[in-house]
Amino acid sequence: MATSIRFDGDDEEFYGDMCSIGSAKFDAILTGNVLNEGSIPRGFTMLAIGNQGAGMDLFAKQFASVAEDPENTLLISTAESQTEILSLYRRYNWPTDIKVRTMGEEYNRNVLERDLRASRFRLEGFSMEDIQRLAQTRFVENEIHDYLTDLTTQLTSLPAYFRAAVDNLDFFFTRNEPARVISMLRMIQAHTQLHRGILLLNVSSDMVDKAVERELYAMCDIVMEFEVGMLGTDFETRMVIRKFRNGPENLKAISFRVTKDEAITPETVDRIA
């Protein structure tokens, strides 16, 4: 039996069928329209893949910043702290009332600090107080927290018309079998499509092999490759849209720069074959 969702009429009118990719200028390039009505169909999952330092991390935060509903907008970071993210949002005067979860920070606190404490015990010896504390927590401390299940549960709990970004998937691919990560992502993608959400996933190109990369490409509705290289003595950054479901006219190479006012800003556009 097919699953169906009833959407509130007021929500349908408020959110519409399209939403912003995170920049009015990028939206205008993708739609050829300066009316700023959005460029991404609701229900789409987007993949940003590329080199470290090419701008994917900033793009994820910029994508989340155009929150139609801050309460229904979620940014999951696996590498930065709440303080770092808040500082960046304030720098660009982006809304700071969206939901943010810093899984990398949680991992450092819950796992790495525990391992450091155990190392200190081994080096310095155990006091009676240490032994009592370890005895009380030995069952809890032996558990390995499943952050991938956390990610899936949290994203599939988001209600209709959500906006979410995961920066980035490297954290999960280094701690889980790739097949398990892909399986969980398929669940998240299905939820996004069914509930008319919009989801951005980031991953480093050197983190996954070609077979996994192909599965990610097939699963996602839009694939954006972020590239950084040298042009003379300067760095050149660009976003290459390799896939846009039902929109082959949107396959483009977009050179961009980072400005202090607009963050990632497109400069020039070339069509790609």
DRENTIKE-834366 format. One record per residue (C-alpha): residue number from 1; residue in three letters; x, y, z. Coordinates in steps of 0.02 Angstrom, whole numbers, m for minus. Layout:
<lodos>
+-----+------+--------+--------+--------+
: seq : type :     c1 :     c2 :     c3 :
+-----+------+--------+--------+--------+
: NUM :  ALA :      X :      Y :      Z :
...
+-----+------+--------+--------+--------+
</lodos>
This chain:
<lodos>
+-----+------+--------+--------+--------+
: seq : type :     c1 :     c2 :     c3 :
+-----+------+--------+--------+--------+
:   1 :  MET :      0 :      0 :      0 :
:   2 :  ALA :     75 :    167 :    m53 :
:   3 :  THR :    113 :    294 :     83 :
:   4 :  SER :     31 :    464 :     64 :
:   5 :  ILE :     52 :    624 :    163 :
:   6 :  ARG :    m79 :    759 :    180 :
:   7 :  PHE :     m4 :    933 :    171 :
:   8 :  ASP :    m83 :   1084 :    251 :
:   9 :  GLY :   m153 :   1204 :    120 :
:  10 :  ASP :    m77 :   1356 :    205 :
:  11 :  ASP :     93 :   1270 :    207 :
:  12 :  GLU :     80 :   1228 :     23 :
:  13 :  GLU :     45 :   1409 :    m17 :
:  14 :  PHE :    182 :   1476 :     99 :
:  15 :  TYR :    322 :   1359 :     45 :
:  16 :  GLY :    276 :   1335 :   m138 :
:  17 :  ASP :    352 :   1206 :   m253 :
:  18 :  MET :    527 :   1281 :   m262 :
:  19 :  CYS :    655 :   1342 :   m137 :
:  20 :  SER :    822 :   1431 :   m135 :
:  21 :  ILE :    988 :   1343 :   m155 :
:  22 :  GLY :   1059 :   1467 :    m29 :
:  23 :  SER :   1097 :   1618 :   m138 :
:  24 :  ALA :    981 :   1726 :   m241 :
:  25 :  LYS :   1118 :   1746 :   m372 :
:  26 :  PHE :   1139 :   1557 :   m390 :
:  27 :  ASP :    950 :   1540 :   m401 :
:  28 :  ALA :    945 :   1669 :   m541 :
:  29 :  ILE :   1080 :   1575 :   m637 :
:  30 :  LEU :    989 :   1409 :   m622 :
:  31 :  THR :    818 :   1477 :   m668 :
:  32 :  GLY :    865 :   1620 :   m783 :
:  33 :  ASN :    744 :   1721 :   m678 :
:  34 :  VAL :    786 :   1870 :   m567 :
:  35 :  LEU :    623 :   1860 :   m470 :
:  36 :  ASN :    706 :   1755 :   m334 :
:  37 :  GLU :    570 :   1621 :   m328 :
:  38 :  GLY :    693 :   1482 :   m289 :
:  39 :  SER :    782 :   1359 :   m402 :
:  40 :  ILE :    770 :   1189 :   m316 :
:  41 :  PRO :    612 :   1081 :   m318 :
:  42 :  ARG :    553 :   1031 :   m146 :
:  43 :  GLY :    586 :    850 :   m105 :
:  44 :  PHE :    761 :    855 :   m182 :
:  45 :  THR :    919 :    786 :   m103 :
:  46 :  MET :   1079 :    873 :   m157 :
:  47 :  LEU :   1257 :    808 :   m149 :
:  48 :  ALA :   1408 :    923 :   m137 :
:  49 :  ILE :   1568 :    827 :   m169 :
:  50 :  GLY :   1744 :    891 :   m194 :
:  51 :  ASN :   1912 :    942 :   m126 :
:  52 :  GLN :   1940 :    996 :     51 :
:  53 :  GLY :   1951 :   1185 :     53 :
:  54 :  ALA :   1843 :   1208 :   m102 :
:  55 :  GLY :   1702 :   1292 :     m7 :
:  56 :  MET :   1580 :   1150 :     29 :
:  57 :  ASP :   1580 :   1183 :    216 :
:  58 :  LEU :   1536 :   1366 :    193 :
:  59 :  PHE :   1406 :   1322 :     62 :
:  60 :  ALA :   1318 :   1205 :    185 :
:  61 :  LYS :   1300 :   1343 :    313 :
:  62 :  GLN :   1244 :   1466 :    179 :
:  63 :  PHE :   1114 :   1339 :    118 :
:  64 :  ALA :   1045 :   1322 :    295 :
:  65 :  SER :   1045 :   1511 :    323 :
:  66 :  VAL :    901 :   1543 :    203 :
:  67 :  ALA :    783 :   1456 :    324 :
:  68 :  GLU :    600 :   1477 :    282 :
:  69 :  ASP :    560 :   1410 :    455 :
:  70 :  PRO :    707 :   1412 :    578 :
:  71 :  GLU :    619 :   1285 :    690 :
:  72 :  ASN :    614 :   1165 :    544 :
:  73 :  THR :    792 :   1197 :    485 :
:  74 :  LEU :    936 :   1087 :    542 :
:  75 :  LEU :   1123 :   1101 :    515 :
:  76 :  ILE :   1226 :    949 :    568 :
:  77 :  SER :   1413 :    979 :    577 :
:  78 :  THR :   1539 :    841 :    608 :
:  79 :  ALA :   1696 :    948 :    613 :
:  80 :  GLU :   1656 :   1116 :    694 :
:  81 :  SER :   1598 :   1175 :    864 :
:  82 :  GLN :   1441 :   1271 :    906 :
:  83 :  THR :   1549 :   1423 :    945 :
:  84 :  GLU :   1634 :   1419 :    774 :
:  85 :  ILE :   1469 :   1404 :    681 :
:  86 :  LEU :   1385 :   1541 :    783 :
:  87 :  SER :   1533 :   1656 :    749 :
:  88 :  LEU :   1519 :   1628 :    562 :
:  89 :  TYR :   1332 :   1658 :    560 :
:  90 :  ARG :   1355 :   1821 :    654 :
:  91 :  ARG :   1493 :   1874 :    533 :
:  92 :  TYR :   1375 :   1861 :    385 :
:  93 :  ASN :   1224 :   1922 :    483 :
:  94 :  TRP :   1132 :   1759 :    452 :
:  95 :  PRO :    990 :   1705 :    568 :
:  96 :  THR :   1055 :   1617 :    722 :
:  97 :  ASP :    892 :   1535 :    776 :
:  98 :  ILE :    907 :   1380 :    666 :
:  99 :  LYS :    940 :   1211 :    746 :
: 100 :  VAL :   1122 :   1156 :    749 :
: 101 :  ARG :   1196 :    992 :    804 :
: 102 :  THR :   1385 :    970 :    813 :
: 103 :  MET :   1415 :    783 :    810 :
: 104 :  GLY :   1603 :    801 :    798 :
: 105 :  GLU :   1603 :    903 :    957 :
: 106 :  GLU :   1495 :    770 :   1041 :
: 107 :  TYR :   1614 :    633 :    983 :
: 108 :  ASN :   1765 :    727 :   1051 :
: 109 :  ARG :   1680 :    751 :   1218 :
: 110 :  ASN :   1606 :    577 :   1237 :
: 111 :  VAL :   1739 :    467 :   1157 :
: 112 :  LEU :   1906 :    553 :   1139 :
: 113 :  GLU :   1906 :    630 :   1312 :
: 114 :  ARG :   1865 :    459 :   1385 :
: 115 :  ASP :   2010 :    381 :   1290 :
: 116 :  LEU :   2128 :    518 :   1349 :
: 117 :  ARG :   2073 :    489 :   1528 :
: 118 :  ALA :   2106 :    302 :   1510 :
: 119 :  SER :   2279 :    340 :   1440 :
: 120 :  ARG :   2317 :    450 :   1589 :
: 121 :  PHE :   2263 :    312 :   1707 :
: 122 :  ARG :   2381 :    190 :   1621 :
: 123 :  LEU :   2527 :    312 :   1634 :
: 124 :  GLU :   2497 :    375 :   1810 :
: 125 :  GLY :   2418 :    225 :   1894 :
: 126 :  PHE :   2244 :    207 :   1965 :
: 127 :  SER :   2186 :    287 :   2127 :
: 128 :  MET :   2047 :    210 :   2232 :
: 129 :  GLU :   1931 :    348 :   2172 :
: 130 :  ASP :   1974 :    308 :   1990 :
: 131 :  ILE :   1936 :    123 :   2016 :
: 132 :  GLN :   1768 :    161 :   2098 :
: 133 :  ARG :   1718 :    279 :   1957 :
: 134 :  LEU :   1768 :    154 :   1823 :
: 135 :  ALA :   1670 :     18 :   1912 :
: 136 :  GLN :   1514 :    128 :   1911 :
: 137 :  THR :   1528 :    174 :   1727 :
: 138 :  ARG :   1611 :     20 :   1649 :
: 139 :  PHE :   1454 :    m36 :   1558 :
: 140 :  VAL :   1415 :    136 :   1489 :
: 141 :  GLU :   1594 :    172 :   1439 :
: 142 :  ASN :   1608 :     11 :   1341 :
: 143 :  GLU :   1463 :     60 :   1229 :
: 144 :  ILE :   1505 :    134 :   1060 :
: 145 :  HIS :   1381 :    270 :   1018 :
: 146 :  ASP :   1299 :    247 :    848 :
: 147 :  TYR :   1303 :    421 :    771 :
: 148 :  LEU :   1243 :    356 :    603 :
: 149 :  THR :   1081 :    294 :    680 :
: 150 :  ASP :   1068 :    460 :    771 :
: 151 :  LEU :   1084 :    551 :    605 :
: 152 :  THR :    952 :    444 :    521 :
: 153 :  THR :    830 :    457 :    667 :
: 154 :  GLN :    848 :    644 :    682 :
: 155 :  LEU :    828 :    681 :    496 :
: 156 :  THR :    683 :    561 :    470 :
: 157 :  SER :    594 :    643 :    618 :
: 158 :  LEU :    589 :    813 :    533 :
: 159 :  PRO :    414 :    868 :    480 :
: 160 :  ALA :    359 :    924 :    307 :
: 161 :  TYR :    450 :   1063 :    214 :
: 162 :  PHE :    609 :   1047 :    318 :
: 163 :  ARG :    779 :   1110 :    263 :
: 164 :  ALA :    933 :   1014 :    321 :
: 165 :  ALA :   1119 :   1007 :    285 :
: 166 :  VAL :   1247 :    877 :    338 :
: 167 :  ASP :   1427 :    939 :    337 :
: 168 :  ASN :   1497 :    814 :    308 :
: 169 :  LEU :   1478 :    627 :    277 :
: 170 :  ASP :   1665 :    591 :    298 :
: 171 :  PHE :   1633 :    568 :    484 :
: 172 :  PHE :   1511 :    424 :    450 :
: 173 :  PHE :   1609 :    339 :    311 :
: 174 :  THR :   1764 :    328 :    422 :
: 175 :  ARG :   1666 :    243 :    562 :
: 176 :  ASN :   1547 :    130 :    468 :
: 177 :  GLU :   1543 :      9 :    323 :
: 178 :  PRO :   1502 :    109 :    164 :
: 179 :  ALA :   1353 :     m5 :    126 :
: 180 :  ARG :   1275 :     37 :    294 :
: 181 :  VAL :   1299 :    224 :    266 :
: 182 :  ILE :   1219 :    211 :     94 :
: 183 :  SER :   1072 :    113 :    165 :
: 184 :  MET :   1039 :    245 :    297 :
: 185 :  LEU :   1056 :    386 :    171 :
: 186 :  ARG :    925 :    302 :     61 :
: 187 :  MET :    804 :    307 :    207 :
: 188 :  ILE :    841 :    491 :    233 :
: 189 :  GLN :    823 :    528 :     47 :
: 190 :  ALA :    654 :    441 :     42 :
: 191 :  HIS :    593 :    542 :    192 :
: 192 :  THR :    652 :    703 :    109 :
: 193 :  GLN :    559 :    663 :    m51 :
: 194 :  LEU :    399 :    609 :     36 :
: 195 :  HIS :    392 :    759 :    153 :
: 196 :  ARG :    444 :    890 :     24 :
: 197 :  GLY :    600 :    931 :    122 :
: 198 :  ILE :    763 :    993 :     48 :
: 199 :  LEU :    925 :    908 :     99 :
: 200 :  LEU :   1109 :    944 :     66 :
: 201 :  LEU :   1243 :    812 :     95 :
: 202 :  ASN :   1429 :    852 :     89 :
: 203 :  VAL :   1568 :    726 :     63 :
: 204 :  SER :   1753 :    738 :     17 :
: 205 :  SER :   1795 :    661 :   m151 :
: 206 :  ASP :   1944 :    566 :    m80 :
: 207 :  MET :   1838 :    487 :     58 :
: 208 :  VAL :   1736 :    367 :    m49 :
: 209 :  ASP :   1786 :    247 :   m187 :
: 210 :  LYS :   1710 :    255 :   m361 :
: 211 :  ALA :   1577 :    124 :   m326 :
: 212 :  VAL :   1511 :    219 :   m174 :
: 213 :  GLU :   1524 :    383 :   m269 :
: 214 :  ARG :   1415 :    311 :   m408 :
: 215 :  GLU :   1284 :    258 :   m280 :
: 216 :  LEU :   1283 :    432 :   m205 :
: 217 :  TYR :   1265 :    509 :   m378 :
: 218 :  ALA :   1120 :    394 :   m420 :
: 219 :  MET :   1030 :    426 :   m256 :
: 220 :  CYS :   1039 :    616 :   m259 :
: 221 :  ASP :    935 :    730 :   m369 :
: 222 :  ILE :   1070 :    862 :   m389 :
: 223 :  VAL :   1258 :    833 :   m387 :
: 224 :  MET :   1377 :    980 :   m369 :
: 225 :  GLU :   1564 :    955 :   m381 :
: 226 :  PHE :   1667 :   1087 :   m291 :
: 227 :  GLU :   1840 :   1117 :   m363 :
: 228 :  VAL :   1986 :   1225 :   m311 :
: 229 :  GLY :   2144 :   1253 :   m412 :
: 230 :  MET :   2280 :   1378 :   m449 :
: 231 :  LEU :   2259 :   1511 :   m583 :
: 232 :  GLY :   2426 :   1600 :   m592 :
: 233 :  THR :   2460 :   1652 :   m413 :
: 234 :  ASP :   2278 :   1649 :   m360 :
: 235 :  PHE :   2158 :   1512 :   m309 :
: 236 :  GLU :   2010 :   1479 :   m423 :
: 237 :  THR :   1853 :   1398 :   m352 :
: 238 :  ARG :   1704 :   1335 :   m448 :
: 239 :  MET :   1548 :   1230 :   m431 :
: 240 :  VAL :   1511 :   1108 :   m572 :
: 241 :  ILE :   1331 :   1047 :   m577 :
: 242 :  ARG :   1349 :    870 :   m646 :
: 243 :  LYS :   1170 :    813 :   m618 :
: 244 :  PHE :   1003 :    901 :   m602 :
: 245 :  ARG :    857 :    781 :   m607 :
: 246 :  ASN :    736 :    829 :   m746 :
: 247 :  GLY :    836 :    987 :   m778 :
: 248 :  PRO :    982 :    950 :   m895 :
: 249 :  GLU :    985 :   1134 :   m946 :
: 250 :  ASN :   1051 :   1170 :   m771 :
: 251 :  LEU :   1215 :   1076 :   m799 :
: 252 :  LYS :   1339 :   1217 :   m779 :
: 253 :  ALA :   1512 :   1262 :   m717 :
: 254 :  ILE :   1497 :   1413 :   m603 :
: 255 :  SER :   1654 :   1504 :   m546 :
: 256 :  PHE :   1629 :   1585 :   m377 :
: 257 :  ARG :   1718 :   1688 :   m248 :
: 258 :  VAL :   1691 :   1717 :    m63 :
: 259 :  THR :   1647 :   1895 :    m12 :
: 260 :  LYS :   1630 :   1970 :    161 :
: 261 :  ASP :   1450 :   2020 :    127 :
: 262 :  GLU :   1375 :   1879 :     24 :
: 263 :  ALA :   1485 :   1728 :     67 :
: 264 :  ILE :   1491 :   1615 :    m87 :
: 265 :  THR :   1449 :   1723 :   m238 :
: 266 :  PRO :   1445 :   1666 :   m421 :
: 267 :  GLU :   1554 :   1756 :   m547 :
: 268 :  THR :   1551 :   1672 :   m719 :
: 269 :  VAL :   1451 :   1529 :   m793 :
: 270 :  ASP :   1494 :   1404 :   m928 :
: 271 :  ARG :   1384 :   1267 :   m999 :
: 272 :  ILE :   1452 :   1091 :   m984 :
: 273 :  ALA :   1422 :    950 :  m1106 :
+-----+------+--------+--------+--------+
</lodos>
